[in-house]
Amino acid sequence: MGKWTNVKEELNACALIWPAMTDQAVLSAVQPLSARAALPWLVGLGVYALLLIAAPRLLGDPDSYSHIEVGRWIMAHGALPATDPFSFSMHGAHWITFEWLSEVIYAAAFALSGWPGVVVVAAAAIALAFGLFTFFLLRELSPTLTLLMVIVAVILLAPHMLARPHVLVLPVMVAWAGALVRRMDRGGPPPYWALPLLVLWANLHGSVVLALGLIGPAVLETLLRERRGEWPRVILRWLPFTALAVAASCLTPYGPQPLLMPLTTLGLGPALAWISEWRSQDFSHIGGFELLLLAGIFALTRGLTLPVVRALVVIGLLHFALAQIRNADLLGMLAPLYLAAPLGRKFGGPSADDAPIPARGPNLAGIGVLIAMSGMALARDVRPAAIITPEAAIAQADLARTGSVLNDYSFGGYLIFAGIPTFIDGRGELYGGPFIDRYNRAVALVDLGDFLKLLDEYKIGATLFAPQTPAIAMLDRLPQWQRVYSDDVAVVHKRRDGSPR
């Protein structure tokens, strides 16, 4: 996204400079502590500080509004919704909030500290993920290679660092993947201790099926490492773990339904092309993703050989990242974990001088810095971007008492937050592909007749669109519609009194 351009440029510059540094230079920065003890804290706190400085960017997505309102609804009713209470176009339709725990966390943070609290929660989750990410990489890589991987991951995740449920599950995902990769690297029994992470994951975000998918590579690599005669023993060792993992993933208020949410989303089909984060990567201009991809291809030409299972995992993650922009997160945070051991064998791992030491000092210092930064962040006045907040338009046009409002997709989150029923919002699983596709084609005037039909079919009393929406020009020319408000954020049209509906 354009709003992260400056951050990306700075990080890209760091990526060019860093290879020139030696491991000794990196280690000297954290002496007398070992890199293994200090670097996870330094990385986590550095990411946290960066996100707090760029706090408004975390609030740049309209779904942040709706997630908070859903969380408030859950706390007010003491229950989870089974049907849609927020729209008029789908009111009463079957709907589950598969991210309910994240929404309650965000709503509680908002109730306690407003938008600064939401920023602190999201930033802390991302920072924790990067701290764990660094910790796991340092087991196999030198500090220099570890920090290079961190820079790559930050660049890939930057556009999607937003106060939404997916960032709360990032540390859980890293911990789960790190536990499985550790077994692939060192052998041993399945990590039963990590199973509770799946219960947390399943209630924070609807991507827990990915966690189950990551078990497959661990089992396959273990099988390939053993003689064929040992395969039954390996399968019997991993089978109970896999069964318990599936059971843990179903421990939600909705049972196993969240496991199917990725399939529901991907089932939107062509409608996904209208949603920016679900589009495929755009190579019409050079960006961070393309540069990193080319750098990775170059690295493979330098003689790096990957075990077949690791290669398949990286290829799979790369496919997901190419198919949908938002999946660059998975490539950035998971691929390095699977590449760490092969890279360590090729380019050198932790040195003998980097033996682990008691981490009490770094922990106490890190916690102190964390508390100080959080306190300063909570004292700031931050709020979501104006471009997704049509507050003035709603107030001036009195849309709360207008009736059915045909709204811009990007305004759906704020309308839910403001208590105004939406025509459409970010819950693609509720509206379905045909509905989303019809809406976008209509407001883009791809199908002019259907736009007019939409106004009458849903008895629309007012429209609320971003200024660049093609439908605005048509409404300006329709005698039964009148423009009643406009600014740089939104334009409002209302039906003239007495116009048929």
N, C-alpha and C positions, 0 to 999 in steps of 0.2 A: 504494500500500500504506500501511496505517496507520502503519507504523514511519517513514515519511518525512514525516509530517504536519508536524512542527515545521520541518523543512528547507524544505518547500514554502511554509509561511506566511511564513518569513523572506524567501524569494526573491520571493514575490508582493508583499511589502511593498517590496522593492527595485524591483520593476517599476513600482510606482506612483510612487515617488520619482524614479526615474531620468530620466523625460522632462523633469522640471523643471530638470535640469542642462544647462548649455550645453556645446558642444564645447570652449570655452575652459577650462571648469572641468575637464573630463576631461584635456585636454592639459596643464594646469598640474600635474596630479598626477604626470606622468611627465617634466617638464622636468628637465634640458635635452635629454633624449633625445626623438626623435620618437615619436609614438604607434605608428607602424607598426613601429618596432624594439622598443619596450618592451611594448606591450599583449599580444602573444601570450604573452610570458613571464609577465606579471602574471596573465593569465587562467589559463594552464596551471598555474602555481604555486598560485594561489588555489584552483582546483578540486582540485589534489593535496592541499593542506593540509586542505581540507574533508573529503575522502574519508579521509584518515588519521585525522582526529579522529573520524569516524564509522566507523572500521574494522570493528567488529562487524557493521554493517549490510551490508557487502560480503560477509560470510560467512553471510548469512541464507537461502541457497537450498540444499536438500539435494543438488542436482546438483554442487555444489562438491566434496563428498566423492567422488562417483563419478568425476568427471573426473580427480581426483588419482590414484585407484586405477587407472584405465585407463592413465594415463601411466606409473605404476609398473610395470604389467603389460607395457607395450610395452618399457620400458627393461630389465626383467628377462629378457624373452624375445628381445629384439633383433629383433622382428618385429611386424607389425600383425595383429590378430585378423581372421579371416574368418568365424568362427562365434562365438556367444555363450558366454563362459566364466563368466558371473557370476550367472545365474539358474538355478533348477531347473525353472521352468515352460516356459522356452524354450531350455534348455541344448542347445547344438549347432546351433541354428537359424542360418541365414545372417544375418550382421550385420557391418557395416563401421563403424569409428570414423572418421567423416568429419571430425572435429575433432582428429585425432591430434596435430598439431603444438602446438596450444594445450594439450592434455592433458599432453604431454611437458614443455612450459614450466612449467606449474603444478606438476607432479610434481617437477621439478628444483628449483623455488623452495621447495617444501615440504621436500625432502630437505636443502637447504642452511640454511634459516632457519625452518622450521615455518610455522605459520599467518601470522605477521607477513610472511614472505617472499611468501606468496600475495597478501596484501593490497597489498603494495608493487607487485607486478607488475601487478595489476588496476588499482590507482589510477594508476600511471604511464601505462598505456595510455589510460585515460580522459582524463587530463590532457593527454597528447600530442595526442589527438584534438581537444580543445578549443583547444589552442594553434594547431594547424593551421587549425582552423575560424575562429579569430579572424584569423589571417594572411590567409586567402583573402577574408574579408569586408572587411578593411581596404583591399583593392585597389579596392573600389567604394563603400564606405560611410564616413561620418564615424565617429569614435570612439564618439560617443553611440549612434548607431543600431547599431553593431557590438556594443556591450555590451548593448544591449537584446535583440538577437538571441541573445546568449550566455545571458542570463537565461532567455529563453523555452526555449532548448534544454536548459538544466540542469533546469528544471521538468519538461519532458517526459521526460527520460531518468532522472530521479531514482529512480522505482520499479524500474528495470531495471539500475541500477548495481550489479552483482553480480560476484563472482569466478567468472565463467564464460567460455567461449570467445568469446562474441559481443563482449565488451568489448575483447578483444585485436585484433579486426579493425576496430574503430572508426577508428583513425588511418589505416589502409589505405583504408577506404571514403571518408573525407573527402579524402584525397590524390587518389584516383582521380576522384571526382566533381569536385573542384576543378580538376583538369587538363582534364576535358571541358568544364566550364562556362567555363573560360578561353578555350577555342577558340570556344565559342558567343559569348562577349562580344567577342573581339578578332579572330576569324578565324585563318587559318593552317592548317598541316598537322595531321593527327592527332597526339596526344602519344605517340609511340612509346616515349619514355623511361619511360612509366608502365606498360608491359606487364608488367615483372617483378612489379609489385604484385599482379597477378592470380594469379600462381603462389603467392605468399605467402597471399593471401586464400583460395584454393581449399584450402589445407592447414590453415588456421587455423579455418575455419568453413564450414558448408555453404550459405552464402547467396551464393556467387560468381555465380550466375545473375543476381542483381540488377545486378552490375557490367556484365554483357553487355547487360542491358536499358537501362542508362543511355547506351549508345552511340547508340541509336535517336533520342532527342531531339536529340543533337548533330548527327547527320546530317540530320534533318528540318529543323532551324532553318537549317542551312547551305544546304540546297536552297531554302528559302523566301526566303532572302536573295539568291540568284542568279537570273539570268534563266533561263527554261526551257531555252534552248539550252546553258546551262552545266551542266545537271544530269548528263549522262553523265560529264563531267570530275570533278564532285564525287563521284559514286558510285565511279568508278575510284580516286579518292584514298582514300576511306574503306574500300573493300572489302578490300584487303590488311590494313589495320589490324584490321578486324573479324575476319577469318580468323585472324590471329595471336592476337587476344584470346581466341577460342574455344579455340585450341590451348593457350595458356598456362593457361587454366582447367582443362584436362584433364591437366595435369602433376602428378598426384597418384599415390600408390601404388595407388590403385584406379581410375586412369584417369578416364573421364568420369562415373563413378557419382555423385560428390558433386553434380554439376549437377542431378541429379534429386531430391535430398533434400527441397527445399521442396515438390515435388509429392507426395512420399511423406507428408510431415507433413500437408499440407492434405487428403490422402486419408483421414485418420483420421475425417473426417466429423463426425457428432454427438458422437463421443468427445471432440472438442476442447473441448466445453462443460464438461467435468469438470476441465479444466486452466486455472487462473486466468489465466495470461498469454496464452492463446489465445482467451479470451472477447472478445466485442465490448465496446466502451465502455459504461459504465453511467451514464446520465444521470438516475437516480432521485434523486441528490443532487448539489449543486454541487461541482465539483472543479476542479483546475488545468487539466485538458484542456478542459473546457467553457468556462471563463473565457477561455482563450487562443483558442479557436475563435470565440467571440463577438467578441473584440477584433479578430481577423482579418477577420471579416465587416464589422465597423464600419469598419475601415481601407479596405476596398474601396469603401465608400460615400463616401469622401472624395476620390474622383476618381483612384484609382490604376488604371492600365490596364496589363495584362500582355500581352506577346506571346503569341500563341496557343499556341506550344509550351510556354512556361514555365507558362502556365495549366493546360495538360493534365498536365504533370508534377506540379504542386502538387495538382491534383484527384486524380490517381492516388495520391499519397502520403497524402492525406487519407482516401481510401477505405480504404487498407491500415490506417491508424491507427484508423479507426472499426470496421473488421472485426475486428481483433485488437489487444488492449491493447499487446502487445509491440512492434508496429510504430509506436508513437508515437516510438520512437527514430529511425526513418527520417525521419519528418516533421520532427522537431526538428533533425536534423543535415544533411539534404539540402535541404529546401525553402528555407531562408535562402540557400543558395548560388545557387539558381536565381532567387531574388527580389532578390539584392543589386544587380545592375546596374539593373533597372527602378526599384528604390527609390532608388538613388543619383541617377538622372536626375530623379526626382520631388522628393526632399527634400534633395539635395545630397550630393556624395561627398567624398573626401579634399580638404582645403584645400591651397593652394599651400605653406603653411608646413609641411605634413606630408610633405615629400619624404623619400625613403628616405636613411638615413645608414648608415655602417658599423655593424654590429650586434655587433662584437666585445665591447664593454663589457657590454651586456645579456646576451650569451651566457655570458660568464665568470661574471657575477654570478648569473645564473639557475642555472647548473650548480652553483655553490657552495651556493646555498640548497637546491637539489634534493638534493644529497648530505647536507647537514645534516639535512633533514627525513627522508630515508630512513633515516639512521642512528638517529634517535630512534624512528622507527616500528618498526624491527627490534628495538629493545630492549623494546618493549611486550609484554605477555602478552595476546594476543587469541586467540579461538577461536570456532567457529561457535555459533549460537544453540542454547540448550538444547532448544528446542521441536522441533528437527530431529535431536537427538542423544540417542537412547534408550540411552545407554551403561549407566546403572545398571540398567535393566530387563533388558538382554541379559546383564549379568554376574550379577545376582541370580537370574534364572530359568535361567541356564546354557543359553541358546538356541543357543549354538555346537554343542551336542551333542544337540539335541532332534530334529533331522531337519527335515522341510519346515515352514517358517514362513510362514503367511499374514500378510503385513505391510501396514501402512498405506503408501499411496503416498508420503507425505512421509518415510518412514523408509528407502525403498529405497536412497538414496544412502549413508546411514551403514552399512547392512548390507553393501553392496559394499565400502566402506572397511574394515569389520571382518572381511571374508572369509567372510561368511555368505551363501549363495545366496538370492536374492530370489525372491518370487513376482511382484512388479511393481516397477518403478522408473521413472525419468524418460525412458527411451529409448522414446518412443512409436513410432518407426520400426521397432523390433524387435517390439513386442507387437501393433501394429495396432489399428484402430478397434474391431472387434467384441470383442476380448479386453478392452480398456480399458473399454468400455461395460458389458460383462458384469460385470467386477470391481466397478465403482462402483455399479451397480444392486444387486449382491448385498450388499455391505457396508453400503449405505444401507438395506437391507431393503425396497427397492422390489419385489424379487422374493424373498420369504422362502424359497420352495422351492429356488431356485437357489443361495442362500447355503449351505444344508445340503448340496446336491449338490456344491458346490464343495469343501467340506471333505472329502468322501469321494473325489471324483474325483481330487484331487491328493494324497490321503493326508496331509492336514495334521496335524502333530503338535502345533503350537502356533500361537497368533495373537499379533500385536504391533500394537496399534491405539492411535491417539490417544484420550484419554479421552472425547471428544465423539462418537465413532463409534457410530452406531445399533446395529451388530452386537454391541457389547459387552453390551447389555441382553439380547439373545437368548442369548448364550453363558452369561451368569450363570444362565439358567433351564434350560439343557440339562443333564441329569444326567450325561452322559458327559464334560462339560467342567468344569474347575475354575479359578477365578481364583487365580493364584499370585503375582502381583505387580501393584502399581499405584502410580503417583505422578502428579505434575502433567503429566508428559511422555507416559507410555505405560502401557498396561494389557496384561498378559500372561495368556492362558489356555492351559492344557495339557489334553490328553486324559487322562482318568483311566486308570490302568494297567488293561489288560485290555479297554478300550473298543474296539469294532470300528472298523476304518478302511476 
